[in-house]
Amino acid sequence: MKPALLRAGMVEFLRYMYEDYETGFARHKGGITKPYSQHLWDNRQIAIHWKDLLSADSEDYDGRGSTEISKLNDFAEEGRVVGASYRRITKTEMLVGVVEPDSPVKVLLFQEEVLVDEREIEPGESIPEYQIPNNARVLKALQLSDVRLVSIEDYPVIFESSVRPPFWSISNWENGEPHLRAIINDSNKPFKVSSLTPDEIEVVCEEFLRTVDDNYRSLATVGGQTADVDITGVSDENRIWGQVTMGDEGKVNEKLETLMQYSGESTGVLMFAPNGSEPQELPDGVTYLPVETVFETVALNESGQSMLEQMLNIPSTTSS
């Protein structure tokens, strides 16, 4: 086999192996100011800053710091496909890369914003005898490999605050999983409803109502102002209330209990949920709409197809 073909085959094998990795998110904030962010960006690393210690032992930290050091160790030991945000450098680009399992924790020591020392330690370990200068800043970092540079223009969904994990500098990222896997594998997400985020599914459900009912008009932002419903609209002077969930039958029943408060003679109450989550009996006045059917219906017309392709970051197949 030619070397180039061998390398190509190895790349495909490695990407297949990534399917066993969980997905994670890293944001660089707080004590990681622009010079430190620039170093991490240039060197394709993710890092957190809690106390200026040469330690990856969570017991050396308190509260949130201890939790995030522990999560950093999980990434290092188990491996992760990571989406990394460096907002002090750029708000329109991200790095998506791989932390390999059994990675060391890189301890980066800076003085006057310049890297002066770098050590590698095992996750959970420390170098207690090291004398750290008073003005030093110490970051705990992990190396990314197989990195993709992703722009907001090419992949807007992973830049949405509703999709990203809140608050934490480093955390698992379940909402980002289908997007990160598609990026790292240089592939499209499957063209199905489960590839969408919860917010996107709500938008698709309202688009379905416009598709099947020319008289439907929205009365509020999707997901918006009413706690118990996701969709508020009107059709032929009848108020439309809709709830959207991707949960199981138990979750559907739980939401139906509150949704029934909105039923009445001049209302339409809609439950959007997976086909397999439909209860054996539905309350009077509720219409159950499988999200799979909703997705397929929206995809039937050109504008709906285009919208779904944009959401899933699939090159457009519609004619110009």
Secondary structure as the mmCIF struct_conf table of DSSP 4:
data_model
#
loop_
_struct_conf.conf_type_id
_struct_conf.id
_struct_conf.beg_label_comp_id
_struct_conf.beg_label_asym_id
_struct_conf.beg_label_seq_id
_struct_conf.end_label_comp_id
_struct_conf.end_label_asym_id
_struct_conf.end_label_seq_id
HELX_RH_AL_P HELX_RH_AL_P1 PRO A 3 MET A 17
HELX_RH_3T_P HELX_RH_3T_P1 TYR A 18 ASP A 20
BEND BEND1 TYR A 21 TYR A 21
STRN STRN1 GLU A 22 ARG A 27
TURN_TY1_P TURN_TY1_P1 GLY A 30 GLY A 31
HELX_RH_AL_P HELX_RH_AL_P2 LYS A 34 ASP A 42
TURN_TY1_P TURN_TY1_P2 ASN A 43 ARG A 44
STRN STRN2 GLN A 45 ILE A 48
BEND BEND2 LYS A 51 ASP A 52
BEND BEND3 LEU A 54 LEU A 54
STRN STRN3 SER A 55 SER A 55
HELX_RH_3T_P HELX_RH_3T_P2 SER A 58 ASP A 60
BEND BEND4 TYR A 61 TYR A 61
HELX_RH_AL_P HELX_RH_AL_P3 GLY A 63 GLU A 78
STRN STRN4 ARG A 80 SER A 85
TURN_TY1_P TURN_TY1_P3 ARG A 87 ILE A 89
BEND BEND5 LYS A 91 THR A 92
STRN STRN5 GLU A 93 VAL A 99
HELX_LH_PP_P HELX_LH_PP_P1 GLU A 100 GLU A 100
TURN_TY1_P TURN_TY1_P4 PRO A 101 ASP A 102
HELX_LH_PP_P HELX_LH_PP_P2 SER A 103 PRO A 104
STRN STRN6 VAL A 105 GLN A 111
TURN_TY1_P TURN_TY1_P5 GLU A 112 GLU A 113
STRN STRN7 VAL A 114 ILE A 121
TURN_TY1_P TURN_TY1_P6 PRO A 123 GLY A 124
STRN STRN8 SER A 126 SER A 126
TURN_TY1_P TURN_TY1_P7 PRO A 128 GLU A 129
TURN_TY1_P TURN_TY1_P8 ASN A 134 ASN A 135
STRN STRN9 ALA A 136 GLN A 143
STRN STRN10 SER A 145 SER A 151
TURN_TY1_P TURN_TY1_P9 ILE A 152 ASP A 154
HELX_RH_3T_P HELX_RH_3T_P3 PRO A 156 PHE A 159
TURN_TY1_P TURN_TY1_P10 SER A 161 VAL A 163
BEND BEND6 ARG A 164 ARG A 164
HELX_LH_PP_P HELX_LH_PP_P3 PRO A 165 PRO A 165
BEND BEND7 PRO A 166 PHE A 167
BEND BEND8 SER A 169 SER A 169
STRN STRN11 ILE A 170 ASN A 172
BEND BEND9 GLU A 174 GLU A 174
TURN_TY1_P TURN_TY1_P11 ASN A 175 GLY A 176
HELX_RH_AL_P HELX_RH_AL_P4 GLU A 177 ILE A 184
TURN_TY1_P TURN_TY1_P12 ASN A 185 ASP A 186
HELX_LH_PP_P HELX_LH_PP_P4 ASN A 188 PRO A 190
BEND BEND10 PHE A 191 LYS A 192
HELX_RH_3T_P HELX_RH_3T_P4 VAL A 193 SER A 195
BEND BEND11 LEU A 196 LEU A 196
HELX_RH_AL_P HELX_RH_AL_P5 PRO A 198 VAL A 212
TURN_TY1_P TURN_TY1_P13 ASP A 214 ASN A 215
STRN STRN12 ARG A 217 SER A 218
BEND BEND12 ALA A 220 ALA A 220
TURN_TY1_P TURN_TY1_P14 VAL A 222 GLY A 223
BEND BEND13 GLN A 225 GLN A 225
TURN_TY1_P TURN_TY1_P15 ALA A 227 ASP A 228
BEND BEND14 ASP A 230 ASP A 230
STRN STRN13 ILE A 231 SER A 235
TURN_TY1_P TURN_TY1_P16 ASP A 236 GLU A 237
STRN STRN14 ASN A 238 VAL A 244
HELX_RH_AL_P HELX_RH_AL_P6 GLU A 249 LEU A 259
HELX_RH_3T_P HELX_RH_3T_P5 MET A 260 TYR A 262
TURN_TY1_P TURN_TY1_P17 GLU A 265 SER A 266
STRN STRN15 THR A 267 ALA A 273
HELX_RH_3T_P HELX_RH_3T_P6 ASN A 275 SER A 277
BEND BEND15 GLN A 280 GLU A 281
TURN_TY1_P TURN_TY1_P18 ASP A 284 GLY A 285
STRN STRN16 VAL A 286 PRO A 290
HELX_RH_AL_P HELX_RH_AL_P7 VAL A 291 VAL A 298
TURN_TY1_P TURN_TY1_P19 ALA A 299 LEU A 300
BEND BEND16 ASN A 301 ASN A 301
HELX_RH_AL_P HELX_RH_AL_P8 GLU A 302 LEU A 312
TURN_TY1_P TURN_TY1_P20 ASN A 313 ASN A 313
HELX_LH_PP_P HELX_LH_PP_P5 ILE A 314 SER A 316
BEND BEND17 THR A 318 THR A 318
#
